Amino acid sequence: MAGRTNTYNLMEFYNNITKRHPLRYGHQFTIEFQGDSLGKFTGAFGPSNSGDVIDNITYYVQSSNIPQVDINSVKVSFYSAGFEVPGVIKYPEQWSVKILLDQDLYQYKRLQSWQEAISNYRLSGGGNKVIPNVIAKVNLLDSTMQHVIKTYIMEGVWIESLGEVKFEYKEGDTIMQSCDCTFTMQYWYEEDTEGDPLRA
């Protein structure tokens, strides 16, 4: 008896998968900067929890990461043996994101005004020298990119360095301009399961 042969159209197979159950290519996400200090010190950002795209940079972040957290080890001697026990938790000091720039560099100017509010020659090197009341929410989205499945909170965020913007004419080039931003933060946590460890 001859064996039965099944014929599949590979393109149709993948089209059916993506139409019925959209795949997650990497992690689709949004980032929101919220906090009273944004508008108070810069006057350039909208109110906290603003849903208007003009008043936040939620939709302009191209790439980011969840920082690594380490626990130091401590050596404890017991008789003639040495043991390693957990020490102090160590949070990273910096958090990097790549932000897409609009045509008139409006988002870049707002980030620059935030940076200048911290330190500027017009203020004799002064400015906001306290931990700002600003958080950054990293929201991981589901495959439909409509619902948040997990949120990470970066506490006490302020912009440390604003990357360079390169201007170079290339015929037929359609790549969007972006810049690398480095933020300093105090610590981070997962919003849904843990909550703020310092406000327990």
Phi, psi and omega in degrees: 000128183289143179288151181273135181250126177258132180252129180240141172266110187298320180296318179295324178300311181289326177297320178295321180295311185289332180282322182277317182224092181305136181279157175259108177273104188069227177232116173281136188206166169230158176231129178242133172258123183226154176144150182296331184291338181299306180282328184295318185264337182249329183069008185251342181258157180282183181292163179299144179063027180291134178266358182276127182299334179291334185258016174205176178244030182305316189264013184248002180270125182269319181208152178199189179205159172271119185297157179277145176238132182244154171242120179291150176256148179236134180270127180241129179269135177223110189055239182261005182251156177241139182234147176261123178238156181296140179253222184272139177287140183237117178268148176292152182268339185237154180217125186250141176221155173249123186247131176284142183253141177276176189297319182266012178059030181297316180295322179297317180296324180290320176295322179294322178293326176295316180295319181291336177291340179275319181202130183205146178299328179296338179256021183056039180080001182269192181144206180282102184253023177245166176293117185286152176275070181225133174240155173242124180257119175261110184257115174277134185257160176280184185293338178274351181061030179241339185234140178276127179255339179201141181231132175247138183249124172261119185264145174062051185271136168215150186280124182265313180219138179248118187295168181286154175246119183267135176245117182208124181277128175226124182298125178079005182284130180239015181286131180287144177288144178212165176218151179269128179242136176246124179250146170263137180225166183267312179193171178219161180203165176272126188292316190288317188264323187261313189079172182294117182293340180266000177238024182289000000 
